Amino acid sequence: MIRPLTVKRNEVILGSGVGEDCGAVVCGPDEVLVMSTDPITGTAIDIGHLACDITANDLASAGAEPVGVLLTVMLPPQTTEDTLQEIMKEINVSCERLHMAVIGGHTEVTDAVTRPVVSVTGVGKVRRDSMIETSGAKPDMDLVVTKYIGLEGTSIIAAEKKEELLQKFPEEFVENAISFKNMISVVQDGLIAAGAGAVAMHDVTEGGIFGALWEMGEASGVGLSVDIERIPIRQETVEICDYFDIDPYCLISSGSMLIAAERGDRIVDALEEKGISASIIGRTNDTRDRVVHYDGQTRFLEPPAADEFHKVLG
């Protein structure tokens, strides 16, 4: 099933092929390889797109340019060849958009899974002196969020629960929510922010923005103070989360990058010059308190628990 794959990169000197057990990537003397791994288990809808985008997002949070992915595709016994072909086409479409090669992988039919599962390892590259870590935040820095929180979770829930939601909301509303899948890449967000002075970045995924804030604070050893009214969120996300009685601020949020920088306004300006919306939502401090302010109240953030997404889809 490697025929749909079309992206070639000079760094990949041994790529995917029948019978090949390994892939090989070469980088320049001043570059380092950055790697990330993720399984896509929550949904089978658009699983190929999600696999590539989410892994590329992780690489971008280090300021790294995505080079390629290695894939492990596990399929239940009843899976048809058409399903595998569709997954591979999705993967190739995303790889073409992100200019990533499929370096290698493995496909298996097994009764260990009840629906398709794609596990992805991403490989990126960055100049050694330009790599960014989640732990890079210092006190008295701005916290910036790109685009809108909850994009990924909203899109998946809307697609999986489409018929149910159509009983409550207009079709245009539901289709708009599903279309959020087209905004979940933060590769450009990360690369632009890295060039504009970002010192720490974190892809907002499991646990939502509240989880990402706590994790950045914990990794960096800083406190933070955030105004909930400044956190950008789409109305579709608010209403769908209200319908299912889940917290949008703890909902999986690929499509949004959390960034710490001395001058958040420069990050916002650089992103908006490229058509990417961004908002300063708060600041770091020299305490260990990680708090969110809303309606005159203060909420102390805790380590992320199970994502709100699972309350809807299991």
Secondary structure, DSSP 8 states (H G I E B T S, - for coil): --TT-----TTEEE---TT----EE---TTEEEEEEEEEE-S-STTHHHHHHHHHHHHHHTTT-EEEEEEEEEEE-TT--HHHHHHHHHHHHHHHHHHT-EEEEEEEEE-TT-SS-EEEEEEEEEEEGGG---GGG--SS-EEEEES-BTHHHHHHHHHHTHHHHHTTS-HHHHHHHHGGGGG---HHHHHHHHHTTEEEEEE--TTHHHHHHHHHHHHHT-EEEEEGGGS-B-HHHHHHHHHHT--GGGS--TT-EEEEES-HHHHHHHHHHTT--EEEEEEEESSS-EEEEETTEEEE-----S-THHHHH-
